[in-house]
Amino acid sequence: MSSSDLAISVRGLSKSYTIRHQEEHHVTLAEQLLHRARHPFSSQERETFWALSDVDLEVRQGEVLGLIGRNGAGKSTLLKVLSRITPPTKGEVRLYGRVGSLLEVGTGFHPELTGRENVYLNGAILGMRTKEIDRRFDEIVAFAGVEKFLDTPVKRFSSGMYVRLAFAVAAHLDTEILLVDEVLAVGDADFQRKCLGKMEAVASTGRTVLFVSHQLASIRQICETAVELDKGMIRRVGDARDVVDEYLSADGTESITERSFASAGRPGTGDLRVRHAQLDAPTYRPDQEKRVTFRIERQALGAARFYFVVVLRSRDGTAVSFCDSRLTDPGWYDPADALGIELVVTHPWLTVGQYSVDIMLLSYGLLDLVEGALRFDVSDVSPYPNPETDDVHRHAHVLPSFTVKRRRHRHDGVTA
């Protein structure tokens, strides 16, 4: 492939982080100073974590490339290196064109500025002139659907409004390369469909799209090529449908009812981190409630109000349930040390199959995202009193609880 056909060229790319371990966790400044006075020569244990390791990749102009892989595979790190948010440790990246990116909710936005001001700020960060932004401004606002709130500080926006406006800016400005991370899952279903349509339209004009997603149906729908990352290395590259099918067939099939997580290597600011998660059973009946518990720990000082979102996904990555804690509670301030949360999901009823659990912590932006934190199975026991067919499990991911009443009609057309 000649360089004139390329949008992105990656050679020998590696990215490492230094993880510091400390036996005691000191929350306050006083505790930290006291520990230093008592142990002046103590040092933290250090570990080198390679988020990417010797990655080679070429992306053609106008190509829509999907990036898939389990949590910690290196997908978000690769996009951050490509967007120049973080430098590589080793290797070379060449970009043939300007880059627009949406990597996390609120990236490039200032919470104190209005939606209007942030469109211009974000556009300037992406390297656009004011005249270019002026020309596309009405399209951006119409696509985001935030006309009524345009002159409101974005700190008062919901996360959905935040991400709609951020995506609209990145997708409508004249960049040759568009990088989009999975955090679009924060948006509602209608907006996700608009985003997928927009990415297809962007690619049809000859621009290049890199799309990170666990919604594998979306990867199949819009991507020509897919790359599977595993532990920072490329495992597969090829036709999107083939790569997705191989990924699903090779993915583990055992349920995961309890896991602990390291604090590094995930998207988000890391001010708060999910450190442990648990399910109360490996297998459920379709109509059985599901109990998810997880522990949050503070990693940095601060007092921002936060909330959580728990997403249940089918095996192909489709989000079938979206539990947003703001629907029942306005949110909490971050914990002094640790906080345990229990979520009980009673509906919807799920059809037979395997499902995974994503956990997100959000404030003005993304704090933490644990993809595929847990995994459970749903049995083929029918929840209905008169099960006469198993076709009910073949047509949808969820089952309704419903009642039926018979009504008699008289010959004069009156319902009895």
Secondary structure, 3 states (H helix, E strand, C coil): CCHHHEEEEEEEEEEEEEEEECCCCCCCHHHHHHHHHHCCCCCCEEEEEEEEEEEEEEEECCCEEEEECCCCCCHHHHHHHHCCCCCCCEEEEEECCCEEEECCCCCCCCCCCEHHHHHHHHHHHCCCCHHHHHHHHHHHHHHHCCHHHCCCEHHHCCHHHHHHHHHHHHHHCCCCEEEECHHHHHCCHHHHHHHHHHHHHHHHCCCEEEEECCCHHHHHHHCCEEEEEECCEEEEEEEHHHHHHHHHHHCCCCCECEEECCCCCCCCCCCEEEEEEEECCCEECCCCCEEEEEEEEECCCCCCEEEEEEEEEECCCCEEEEEEHHHCCCCEECCCCEEEEEEEECCCEECCEEEEEEEEEECCCEEEEEEEEEEEEECCCCCCCCCCCCHHHCCCCEECCCCCCCCCECCCCCEC
